[in-house]
Amino acid sequence: MSPIRRFRLTALAEGSSFLLLLCIAMPMKYLMGMPRVVTVVGAIHGILFLLYVAQLAKLRTTHQWDDKFSFYAFLASLLPFGPFIFDKHLREKEVATN
């Protein structure tokens, strides 16, 4: 599996965990009194976010991604649905390297 494909999968997992945290875990905490759900989902999301950033830093160096593209890749990880929208650009990078 190529490094960009691995990054895409990590990005989709990170984006999914963020949406789970916002749309499922947080309402369960505040509406149902289940704070443990946020602890578990938040920890998983945190690990995936760190993995995302580490892979982004490595790809930026190895594939010489410019500052603008790298910034948008990072910004995508901070926004709900960002990784899913940004995936189109990552697919283009993946195709270009194959």
N, C-alpha and C positions, 0 to 999 in steps of 0.2 A: 504494500500500500504506500502510495506516495505521501510525503510530508504534508502537502497541501490537502490531500484527501483526509488525512488524519486530523488536520486542523479544522476542516469543514465539519467533520463528525463531532469534534469537541465543541465547535461553535454551536451546532444544533443542539447538543446535549446541554450546554450552558444556557442557551436561550430557553430551552424547555424547562430547565430547573428554575430559572428566573420567573417564568410565567406560573409555574406551580407554586412558587413561594408567594407571588403577589395575588394570584387568583384563588388558590385553594388554602394554603397554609395560613396566610394572614387572616382571612375571614374565619377560619376554624379557631384561631387563637382568640380573636376579639368577639366573635359572635357565639362561639360554642364553649369558650373557656378551656381550650386545649393548647396551651403554650408549647408543649413538647413537640408538636408537629413543626412549628417554626424552627425549633432547635435542630431537628433532624434534617429537614429540607434545606434550611439555611446553611448547615455544615456541608451538605452535598453540593449546594450551589457555590459556596465559597471555594471548595476544592476545584470544582470545574472552572471557576473564574480564574484562579491562579494558574491552572493548567493552560487555559486559553491565552493568558498574557505571556506565559513562558514560551508557548509555541509561536505566538505572534513575534516575540522578540527574536527567536531563532530564525524564523522564516524571513523576517525583515533583513537579517544579516546574510543568510545563505542565498536568498533569491533577490537580494538588493532591491527590496520594495522601497519606493520613495516615501518621504515624510507624509505627504498628503494621504496616500493609500493606507499607510500604517495608522495614521490618526483616525481615519474613518473606520478602519477595522476595530480599533480600540473603542471608539465612540459607539459602534454597533453593539458592543458587549454591555454598555451601560443603559441602553434603551430597550423597553419591551418590544418584542418583535424585530429588534435591530439585527440580530444574527441571521434571521430568516430572510430579511430583505437584502442584507449584504451578501448572502450566499451566492447570488447571481454573479457578483464580481469575483468571488473566489473560484467559482466554476470556470470563469473565463481564464483566470490565472492558471488553473489546473490544466485546462485544455492547451494553453499556450506552452506549457512546460513539457507536455508529452509529445 
